[in-house]
C-alpha cells in the first residue's frame, strides 16, 4: 500500500441520500467520461490517479444502521472489489444494512455473503444505460460489457437479493430512444430485476467541457441547456419536459414487464416536486418493511394492492452522492 493512500472514511451524506457512505478508492479506474464525482474526490484527497484506500483502520470502523457503496467510485471496479468484500464482512455481521451500486463484476463469494444477510441488503443496482457495447467502450472504458453486467444482475437476483437495473446516466439522443429503452426494460425483467431506475446526464465545469469534446457526446452536450436545481446546487441538464416524457415512457415499459420504475429526485428537484414518479434516493420498499422481490402479478398487482395506478407503480431507487461531508475512521 503506497504511503499516499488515503484512509478508509465512513461519511454521512445528508443532502442526497441521507445515508452513510463509503468509497473504496479515491478516483475510479472505470474512467467514465460523464462522471464528475470520481475526479472531484481524487482531487480532494490529493491523488493524481485512481488509488485504493487504506483499510487498515477497518477494525475501528463503526457499524452504521445503513451504508451505501459507493458515492464517488465503483465498489466493484478491479481495484476496489477485494476491499468491498472485506468491508462487507465487517459491516454485515454487525447489523448494517447495505445498498450497492456498481457497473462492475460482483464476485460469487461476495454475492454469497450478501445472500447470507439478505434481510440487510437494501438493494443491488447494476448500472447499464445502453446495450450498445461500442458506446459503452467509448464512454465507460474500464467497465465490463453489457452482457457481463446483466449476468451480475441475474446472479444477484438468483440469490433473491433486491436487484435493479440502473439507467444512469441517460445521454440524450444516444440512449433515450423508445426502442433502446424497451430493450433495456426487457433485459432487466429477463435477468430478474425488480426495478429499473433512470436519470438523465447532468454536467458542469470540466465534465461539461469533456462531453463537448468527445465525438460521441458532442451533440448530446448541446442539449444540456437547462440549469437544473439539484440537491446541493445546480447543473446543466436536458429540459424538464423531456425528462418527464422519458420517465413516463419508462414507467409504462417497466409496468409492461412487471417491474417497478423510479428516478432520482436529487438530480432534479422539479421532478420530485411534480409527484409523477417515485423520486427517492433509497429503496423505499425495503425501508418500509415491504417485500423487495418481484411481486406476484407483476407491477400491476403491486399497484392494485397499494391503491396506485398500474402505469406508475411504487419502486425502489438507489442513488449516488457527489460530496460526502464528514469523515469517520
C-alpha positions as CSV (number, residue, x, y, z in Angstrom):
1,X,0.0,0.0,0.0
2,X,1.6,3.3,-1.1
3,X,2.2,5.8,1.7
4,X,0.0,8.3,0.0
5,X,-3.1,6.0,0.1
6,X,-6.0,7.9,1.8
7,X,-7.6,6.1,4.7
8,X,-11.0,4.5,4.5
9,X,-13.6,7.1,5.6
10,X,-17.1,6.5,6.7
11,X,-19.0,9.6,6.0
12,X,-22.6,10.8,6.3
13,X,-24.2,12.5,3.2
14,X,-27.4,14.4,4.3
15,X,-28.1,16.2,1.1
16,X,-28.5,13.4,-1.3
17,X,-29.3,10.1,0.2
18,X,-29.4,10.8,4.0
19,X,-27.1,7.8,4.4
20,X,-23.7,6.8,5.5
21,X,-21.4,6.2,2.5
22,X,-18.0,4.6,1.8
23,X,-15.6,4.8,-1.1
24,X,-13.0,2.1,-1.6
25,X,-10.9,4.1,-4.0
26,X,-10.0,7.8,-4.4
27,X,-10.9,8.2,-8.1
28,X,-12.2,5.3,-10.2
29,X,-10.4,3.1,-12.6
30,X,-13.6,2.7,-14.7
31,X,-12.9,6.2,-16.2
32,X,-16.5,7.0,-17.3
33,X,-16.4,10.2,-19.4
34,X,-19.5,11.7,-17.9
35,X,-18.7,11.2,-14.2
36,X,-17.7,14.3,-12.2
37,X,-17.6,12.7,-8.8
38,X,-14.5,10.5,-9.0
39,X,-12.2,13.2,-10.1
40,X,-13.6,15.7,-7.5
41,X,-12.9,13.2,-4.7
42,X,-9.5,12.3,-6.1
43,X,-8.5,16.0,-6.1
44,X,-9.9,16.5,-2.6
45,X,-7.8,13.6,-1.3
46,X,-4.7,14.7,-3.2
47,X,-4.2,11.7,-5.6
48,X,-3.4,12.0,-9.2
49,X,-4.7,8.6,-10.3
50,X,-7.3,6.1,-9.0
51,X,-5.9,4.9,-5.7
52,X,-7.2,2.2,-3.4
53,X,-7.9,3.4,0.2
54,X,-6.1,2.0,3.2
55,X,-8.4,-0.3,5.1
56,X,-6.0,-0.6,8.0
57,X,-8.5,1.2,10.3
58,X,-11.3,-1.2,9.4
59,X,-11.4,-2.8,12.8
60,X,-12.2,0.5,14.4
61,X,-14.9,1.4,11.8
62,X,-18.3,1.7,13.5
63,X,-21.3,-0.2,12.0
64,X,-23.8,2.5,11.0
65,X,-27.5,1.5,10.6
66,X,-27.3,1.8,6.8
67,X,-24.4,2.4,4.4
68,X,-24.1,3.0,0.6
69,X,-21.3,1.7,-1.6
70,X,-20.2,4.0,-3.3
71,X,-20.9,7.7,-3.9
72,X,-17.8,8.7,-5.8
73,X,-16.3,5.5,-7.2
74,X,-17.4,1.9,-8.0
75,X,-17.1,-0.6,-5.2
76,X,-16.5,-3.4,-7.7
77,X,-14.0,-1.8,-10.0
78,X,-11.0,-4.2,-10.1
79,X,-9.1,-2.0,-7.6
80,X,-12.0,-2.0,-5.2
81,X,-13.6,-5.4,-5.2
82,X,-11.5,-7.1,-2.6
83,X,-11.8,-4.2,-0.2
84,X,-15.5,-4.1,-0.8
85,X,-15.8,-7.7,0.3
86,X,-13.6,-7.0,3.4
87,X,-15.8,-4.1,4.4
88,X,-19.0,-6.1,3.9
89,X,-17.6,-8.9,6.0
90,X,-17.0,-6.3,8.8
91,X,-20.4,-4.4,8.5
92,X,-23.0,-7.1,7.8
93,X,-22.4,-9.3,10.9
94,X,-22.7,-6.1,12.9
95,X,-26.1,-5.4,11.6
96,X,-25.5,-2.6,9.0
97,X,-28.0,-2.6,6.1
98,X,-26.1,-2.0,2.8
99,X,-27.0,-0.6,-0.6
100,X,-24.8,-1.2,-3.6
101,X,-24.4,0.5,-7.0
102,X,-21.9,-0.9,-9.5
103,X,-21.1,-1.2,-13.1
104,X,-18.6,-3.9,-12.2
105,X,-18.5,-7.6,-11.6
106,X,-19.6,-8.7,-8.1
107,X,-17.7,-11.9,-7.3
108,X,-19.6,-15.0,-6.4
109,X,-18.2,-15.1,-2.8
110,X,-19.4,-11.6,-2.3
111,X,-22.9,-12.3,-3.6
112,X,-22.9,-15.4,-1.3
113,X,-22.0,-13.1,1.6
114,X,-24.8,-10.7,0.8
115,X,-27.3,-13.6,0.5
116,X,-26.3,-14.8,4.0
117,X,-27.5,-11.4,5.2
118,X,-30.3,-10.9,2.7
119,X,-32.6,-9.1,5.1
120,X,-29.9,-6.4,5.4
121,X,-29.5,-5.8,1.7
122,X,-31.3,-2.6,0.7
123,X,-30.6,-3.2,-2.9
124,X,-28.0,-4.2,-5.6
125,X,-28.3,-1.8,-8.5
126,X,-26.4,-2.6,-11.7
127,X,-25.5,0.4,-13.9
128,X,-26.3,0.0,-17.6
129,X,-27.7,2.7,-19.8
130,X,-27.1,1.1,-23.2
131,X,-26.8,-2.4,-24.7
132,X,-24.5,-0.9,-27.4
133,X,-21.1,-2.0,-26.4
134,X,-19.3,0.3,-28.8
135,X,-21.0,3.2,-27.0
136,X,-20.1,1.6,-23.6
137,X,-16.4,1.1,-24.6
138,X,-16.1,4.7,-25.7
139,X,-17.9,6.3,-22.6
140,X,-17.1,3.7,-19.9
141,X,-13.7,2.4,-21.0
142,X,-13.0,0.4,-17.8
143,X,-16.4,-1.2,-17.4
144,X,-17.4,-4.7,-18.3
145,X,-19.6,-5.2,-21.4
146,X,-23.3,-5.2,-21.2
147,X,-23.7,-9.0,-21.1
148,X,-21.4,-9.2,-18.1
149,X,-23.3,-6.6,-16.2
150,X,-26.6,-8.3,-17.0
151,X,-25.0,-11.5,-15.8
152,X,-24.2,-9.8,-12.5
153,X,-27.8,-8.7,-12.3
154,X,-29.0,-12.2,-12.8
155,X,-26.7,-13.7,-10.3
156,X,-27.8,-11.2,-7.7
157,X,-31.5,-11.9,-8.5
158,X,-30.9,-15.7,-8.3
159,X,-29.9,-15.2,-4.7
160,X,-33.2,-13.4,-4.1
161,X,-31.4,-10.1,-3.5
162,X,-33.4,-7.0,-4.5
163,X,-31.7,-6.3,-7.8
164,X,-32.3,-3.3,-10.1
165,X,-31.1,-2.1,-13.4
166,X,-29.9,1.5,-13.2
167,X,-30.1,3.5,-16.4
168,X,-27.8,6.3,-15.3
169,X,-26.9,8.5,-16.9
170,X,-29.1,8.5,-20.0
171,X,-27.4,10.5,-22.7
172,X,-30.0,12.4,-24.8
173,X,-30.3,11.3,-28.4
174,X,-27.9,8.4,-27.7
175,X,-29.6,6.3,-25.0
176,X,-33.2,7.6,-24.7
177,X,-34.9,6.3,-27.9
178,X,-38.0,4.2,-27.3
179,X,-36.6,1.0,-28.8
180,X,-33.4,1.3,-26.8
181,X,-35.4,1.8,-23.6
182,X,-37.7,-1.1,-24.3
183,X,-34.7,-3.3,-24.9
184,X,-33.3,-2.3,-21.5
185,X,-36.6,-2.8,-19.7
186,X,-37.0,-6.2,-21.2
187,X,-33.4,-7.2,-20.4
188,X,-33.9,-6.1,-16.8
189,X,-37.0,-8.2,-16.4
190,X,-35.5,-11.3,-18.1
191,X,-32.5,-11.1,-15.8
192,X,-34.6,-10.9,-12.6
193,X,-34.6,-7.2,-11.8
194,X,-37.4,-6.0,-9.5
195,X,-37.0,-2.4,-10.9
196,X,-35.4,-0.1,-13.4
197,X,-34.4,3.4,-12.2
198,X,-33.2,6.1,-14.5
199,X,-31.8,9.6,-14.5
200,X,-30.5,11.9,-17.3
201,X,-26.9,13.0,-17.5
202,X,-26.0,16.3,-16.0
203,X,-22.8,18.3,-16.1
204,X,-20.9,21.3,-15.1
205,X,-17.4,22.7,-15.4
206,X,-14.7,20.2,-16.6
207,X,-17.3,17.4,-17.2
208,X,-19.4,19.6,-19.4
209,X,-16.3,20.6,-21.4
210,X,-15.3,16.9,-21.7
211,X,-18.7,16.0,-23.0
212,X,-18.5,18.8,-25.6
213,X,-15.1,17.5,-26.8
214,X,-16.0,13.8,-27.0
215,X,-17.1,12.8,-30.5
216,X,-19.9,10.5,-29.2
217,X,-21.4,13.1,-26.8
218,X,-20.6,16.4,-28.5
219,X,-24.2,16.7,-30.0
220,X,-25.8,15.5,-26.7
221,X,-23.8,18.2,-24.8
222,X,-25.6,20.9,-26.9
223,X,-28.9,19.6,-25.5
224,X,-27.9,20.2,-21.9
225,X,-29.3,23.7,-22.0
226,X,-31.3,24.0,-18.8
227,X,-30.0,24.9,-15.4
228,X,-31.2,22.1,-13.2
229,X,-31.9,22.6,-9.5
230,X,-30.3,19.6,-7.7
231,X,-29.8,18.7,-4.0
232,X,-26.7,20.8,-3.1
233,X,-26.5,23.0,-6.2
234,X,-27.3,23.3,-9.9
235,X,-26.0,21.7,-13.1
236,X,-26.8,21.7,-16.8
237,X,-29.3,19.1,-18.0
238,X,-31.9,18.4,-20.6
239,X,-35.2,20.4,-20.3
240,X,-37.6,19.2,-17.7
241,X,-40.3,18.4,-20.3
242,X,-38.0,15.9,-22.0
243,X,-37.2,14.2,-18.7
244,X,-40.8,13.8,-17.7
245,X,-41.7,12.4,-21.1
246,X,-38.9,9.8,-21.0
247,X,-39.6,8.8,-17.4
248,X,-43.3,8.4,-18.2
249,X,-42.3,6.1,-21.1
250,X,-40.0,4.1,-18.9
251,X,-42.8,3.8,-16.3
252,X,-45.1,2.3,-18.9
253,X,-42.3,0.0,-20.2
254,X,-41.4,-1.2,-16.8
255,X,-45.1,-1.9,-15.9
256,X,-45.5,-3.9,-19.1
257,X,-42.6,-6.1,-18.0
258,X,-44.0,-6.5,-14.4
259,X,-41.3,-4.5,-12.7
260,X,-41.1,-1.1,-11.0
261,X,-39.8,2.3,-12.1
262,X,-38.2,5.1,-10.2
263,X,-36.0,8.1,-10.8
264,X,-33.7,10.2,-8.6
265,X,-35.3,13.3,-7.3
266,X,-31.9,14.5,-6.0
267,X,-30.8,15.1,-9.6
268,X,-33.7,17.4,-10.5
269,X,-35.8,18.7,-7.6
270,X,-38.6,19.7,-10.0
271,X,-39.1,16.0,-11.0
272,X,-39.5,15.2,-7.3
273,X,-41.9,18.1,-6.8
274,X,-44.0,17.0,-9.8
275,X,-45.1,13.9,-7.8
276,X,-45.4,12.0,-11.1
277,X,-42.9,9.3,-10.2
278,X,-41.3,7.9,-7.1
279,X,-38.2,10.0,-6.7
280,X,-36.5,8.6,-3.7
281,X,-32.7,8.1,-3.3
282,X,-33.4,5.0,-1.2
283,X,-35.2,1.7,-1.7
284,X,-38.5,2.7,0.0
285,X,-39.9,-0.8,-0.1
286,X,-37.0,-2.0,2.0
287,X,-37.2,0.9,4.4
288,X,-40.9,0.4,4.9
289,X,-40.6,-3.3,5.5
290,X,-42.4,-4.3,2.3
291,X,-41.3,-7.2,0.1
292,X,-38.5,-6.3,-2.2
293,X,-38.8,-9.3,-4.5
294,X,-40.8,-9.0,-7.7
295,X,-44.5,-9.1,-6.7
296,X,-46.9,-11.8,-7.7
297,X,-48.9,-10.5,-10.6
298,X,-46.1,-8.1,-11.6
299,X,-46.2,-4.4,-11.3
300,X,-49.9,-4.1,-11.8
301,X,-50.6,-6.4,-8.9
302,X,-48.4,-4.4,-6.6
303,X,-50.1,-1.2,-7.7
304,X,-53.6,-2.6,-7.1
305,X,-52.6,-3.7,-3.7
306,X,-51.4,-0.2,-2.8
307,X,-54.3,1.6,-4.4
308,X,-52.0,3.1,-7.0
309,X,-52.3,3.2,-10.8
310,X,-50.5,0.4,-12.5
311,X,-48.7,2.5,-15.1
312,X,-46.6,4.3,-12.5
313,X,-46.1,1.9,-9.5
314,X,-44.1,2.5,-6.4
315,X,-40.5,1.4,-6.9
316,X,-37.1,1.2,-5.2
317,X,-34.3,3.5,-6.0
318,X,-30.7,3.8,-5.3
319,X,-28.6,6.9,-5.5
320,X,-25.0,8.2,-5.6
321,X,-24.0,11.3,-3.9
322,X,-21.3,13.8,-5.0
323,X,-19.8,15.3,-1.9
324,X,-19.6,13.5,1.5
325,X,-19.5,15.8,4.4
326,X,-17.7,14.4,7.4
327,X,-15.1,11.8,7.9
328,X,-15.0,8.6,10.0
329,X,-12.1,6.3,10.8
